[in-house]
Amino acid sequence: MDEKKLPRARIRDGGKLEVEGDKHAFIQGMIRSFSIEVHDVTYHRYYEVYEEKATPSERIRGTAIIEKGDAIEVAGLAGSRTNSVPFTLRPVDKEKYYWTASIGYLPFDWEIGHDAQFYIECYVPKDAFDDLERAYSSGRVTVLTLLLDTTLWVHEFDWHTPPSGDVVGYMVPEVERQSDSPQHETGKITQLGWQEVPPLRSRPPRPPGETPKEDHPAYKLGQQLAQDTIRAAMDESGGPPPIPQKKASSWGVKLAWAVGILLAIVFVIAKQQ
């Protein structure tokens, strides 16, 4: 077998698929949905220009993490199993594409410059996308959640695996011929949601240099605190010093005033928070 090609596959009676080198048959239509969480969500808006006509386009992208221990793999391709897949969500205006999903695999391509990887692209009506976009733009969206019913293949023995068990969904080689990419698969979105957090609420800062007015309670309380501090300092020294010690007394009073003013400023700031 050519190392760059996937193994051969064939359909046998009953719709079961056999892949060269795998002793277990594959079937489609598993009764259990794939549950994914999309992290690192980002919003992209751009214009596509074709024949001098610009059309606005938008996407939401992220990394889809397949949950419950499940994973995705290309049948017959060692080392391809993963539970982390690049994800894209797009708005569409044709009803036949509403709530659908496209699942694919891109082999390594040194000319284009990308590694081998799976991808999941989902399509939703414009109003649903706009609802999500508004929540994202307001800073409330953290993680997307989706349930997908797909055409991915599973081993026959996984058909009745309960939700508590792990299942691998497979993309399979082209039937009756060798190729370097597996067959494309599709899906239906049965649930789309997102986790929201409340928007951050912060009090507008006071303009620089603004101080409380003299009739403001905080101003009066700060003034009283400064006076009490000075009075306490004078009481500890036995009252006002005699005139011959004016120089030392002046230093002491200045120090007391400085302490009082500092405390008053701290108090006023704390009251304004």
C-alpha positions in Angstrom: 0.0 0.0 0.0 1.3 3.5 -0.9 2.3 5.1 2.4 0.6 8.4 1.3 -2.7 6.7 0.7 -5.4 5.4 3.1 -6.3 1.7 3.1 -9.0 0.5 0.9 -12.6 0.2 2.1 -15.6 -1.6 0.8 -19.3 -1.8 1.7 -20.7 -5.3 2.4 -24.2 -6.6 2.7 -26.3 -4.7 5.3 -24.5 -1.4 4.8 -21.6 -2.3 7.0 -18.1 -1.0 5.9 -14.9 -2.9 6.1 -11.5 -1.1 6.1 -8.4 -3.0 5.1 -6.4 -3.9 8.2 -9.2 -3.5 10.7 -11.0 -6.7 11.8 -14.1 -4.9 13.1 -16.8 -3.6 10.7 -18.0 0.0 10.8 -21.6 1.3 10.8 -23.3 4.7 10.6 -26.2 6.3 12.4 -25.2 5.8 16.0 -28.1 6.7 18.4 -25.9 8.9 20.5 -25.0 12.6 19.8 -21.6 14.1 19.9 -21.3 16.7 22.6 -18.7 19.4 22.1 -17.6 22.6 23.9 -16.0 25.4 21.9 -13.2 27.3 23.7 -11.0 30.2 22.7 -14.0 31.8 21.0 -13.2 34.7 18.5 -15.4 36.7 16.2 -14.2 37.6 12.7 -15.7 40.0 10.2 -14.3 40.8 6.8 -15.3 41.5 3.2 -15.0 39.1 0.3 -14.4 40.8 -3.1 -15.4 39.1 -6.3 -15.6 40.8 -9.7 -15.3 44.2 -8.0 -18.2 43.5 -5.7 -17.6 43.4 -1.9 -19.7 41.2 0.3 -19.5 41.3 4.1 -18.9 38.0 5.8 -18.6 36.9 9.4 -17.5 33.9 11.3 -17.1 32.7 14.9 -14.2 30.5 15.4 -12.7 28.4 18.3 -11.4 25.0 19.3 -14.0 22.3 19.7 -13.4 19.8 22.5 -15.3 16.6 22.1 -16.7 15.7 25.5 -17.4 12.6 27.6 -14.2 10.9 26.6 -15.2 10.7 22.9 -12.8 11.3 20.0 -12.6 11.4 16.2 -10.2 9.4 14.0 -9.5 8.5 10.4 -10.0 4.8 10.1 -6.7 3.1 9.0 -4.6 6.2 9.8 -2.4 5.6 12.9 -2.0 8.6 15.2 -4.9 10.6 13.8 -7.2 10.2 16.9 -8.0 13.5 18.7 -10.7 15.2 20.7 -9.6 18.7 19.8 -10.8 20.1 16.5 -10.8 23.6 14.8 -14.3 24.9 14.8 -16.2 27.5 12.7 -19.8 28.8 13.0 -21.3 30.6 10.0 -24.6 32.3 9.3 -26.4 31.2 6.1 -29.5 32.5 4.3 -30.7 29.2 2.7 -33.1 27.2 4.8 -31.7 23.8 3.5 -28.4 24.6 5.3 -30.0 25.7 8.6 -28.6 23.8 11.6 -26.3 21.6 9.7 -22.6 20.7 10.2 -19.7 19.8 7.9 -17.0 17.5 9.2 -13.8 17.0 7.2 -10.1 16.1 7.3 -7.3 18.0 5.6 -4.1 16.0 5.1 -0.7 17.6 5.6 0.2 19.9 2.8 3.6 21.5 2.8 2.8 23.8 -0.2 -0.2 25.4 1.6 1.6 25.2 4.9 -0.8 23.5 7.2 -0.6 20.3 9.3 -3.0 17.4 9.0 -6.2 18.3 10.9 -9.9 17.7 11.2 -12.4 20.5 11.1 -16.0 21.1 12.0 -18.0 23.9 10.4 -21.6 24.6 11.4 -24.3 26.7 9.7 -27.1 28.5 11.5 -29.8 31.0 10.5 -28.8 34.7 10.5 -31.0 35.6 13.5 -29.5 32.9 15.7 -26.0 34.0 14.7 -26.8 37.6 15.4 -28.1 36.7 18.9 -24.8 35.0 19.6 -22.8 37.8 18.1 -24.5 40.4 20.3 -23.8 38.4 23.4 -20.1 38.0 22.3 -19.7 41.7 21.5 -21.0 42.6 24.9 -18.4 40.4 26.5 -20.8 37.9 28.0 -19.8 34.7 26.0 -17.3 32.3 27.5 -17.9 28.8 26.0 -20.2 27.5 23.2 -21.9 24.1 23.6 -23.3 22.0 20.8 -24.9 18.6 20.3 -24.4 17.0 16.9 -26.0 14.0 15.3 -23.5 13.0 12.6 -22.9 10.5 9.8 -19.5 9.6 11.4 -18.9 5.9 11.5 -18.4 3.8 14.6 -17.3 0.2 15.2 -20.2 -2.1 15.2 -19.6 -3.0 18.9 -20.0 0.7 19.9 -23.6 0.9 18.5 -25.2 0.6 21.9 -22.5 2.2 24.1 -24.2 4.1 26.9 -23.5 7.9 27.6 -21.0 6.9 30.3 -18.8 5.1 27.8 -16.2 6.4 25.4 -16.8 6.3 21.7 -14.6 7.1 18.7 -16.3 8.5 15.6 -14.5 7.6 12.4 -14.0 9.2 9.1 -13.5 6.3 6.6 -11.5 6.0 3.4 -13.1 6.4 0.0 -14.9 3.2 -1.0 -13.4 0.9 -3.7 -10.4 3.2 -4.3 -7.4 4.5 -2.5 -7.1 8.2 -1.6 -5.1 10.4 0.7 -8.3 11.9 2.3 -11.3 10.2 3.9 -14.9 10.7 2.9 -16.6 13.9 4.0 -19.2 13.6 6.7 -22.2 15.7 7.7 -24.3 16.3 10.8 -27.3 18.1 12.2 -27.2 20.5 15.1 -29.7 19.5 17.7 -28.6 22.0 20.3 -26.6 25.2 20.3 -25.9 27.2 23.4 -23.3 29.3 25.2 -22.3 30.2 28.7 -22.7 33.8 29.6 -21.3 35.9 32.4 -22.7 39.3 33.5 -21.1 42.3 31.8 -18.5 44.0 34.0 -19.9 46.9 36.0 -17.5 49.6 37.1 -18.1 53.1 38.6 -16.8 55.9 36.3 -13.6 57.3 37.8 -13.7 60.8 39.2 -12.1 63.3 36.8 -8.4 64.1 37.8 -8.0 66.9 40.2 -11.6 66.9 41.4 -11.9 67.3 45.1 -15.1 67.2 47.3 -16.8 70.5 47.9 -16.6 72.1 51.3 -20.3 71.2 52.1 -19.7 67.5 51.1 -19.9 65.1 54.1 -16.7 63.5 53.1 -14.9 66.9 53.2 -16.3 67.7 56.7 -15.4 64.3 58.0 -11.8 64.5 56.6 -11.4 68.0 58.1 -12.6 66.8 61.5 -10.2 63.8 61.4 -7.3 66.2 60.7 -8.2 68.4 63.6 -8.5 65.5 66.0 -5.1 64.2 64.9 -3.4 67.5 65.5 -5.1 67.9 68.9 -4.0 64.5 70.0 -0.4 65.3 69.0 -0.4 68.5 71.0 -1.9 66.8 74.1 0.9 64.2 74.1 3.5 67.0 74.2 1.8 68.7 77.1 0.1 71.5 75.2 1.6 74.3 73.1 5.3 74.8 73.6 6.7 78.1 75.0 7.8 80.8 72.6 11.6 80.2 73.0 11.0 76.7 71.4 9.1 78.1 68.5 11.3 76.6 65.9 11.0 73.0 67.3 7.3 73.6 67.9 6.8 74.7 64.3 8.4 71.5 63.1 6.2 69.4 65.4 3.0 71.1 64.2 4.0 70.7 60.6 4.5 67.1 61.1 1.2 66.7 62.8 -0.5 68.6 60.0 1.2 66.4 57.4 0.0 63.3 59.2 -3.5 64.7 59.6 -3.8 65.7 55.9 -2.5 62.4 54.8 -5.1 60.5 56.8 -7.8 62.9 55.6 -6.9 62.3 52.0 -7.0 58.5 52.6 -10.3 58.8 54.3 -11.9 60.9 51.6 -10.7 58.5 48.8 -12.1 55.6 50.7 -15.4 57.3 51.1 -15.6 58.0 47.4 -15.2 54.3 46.3 
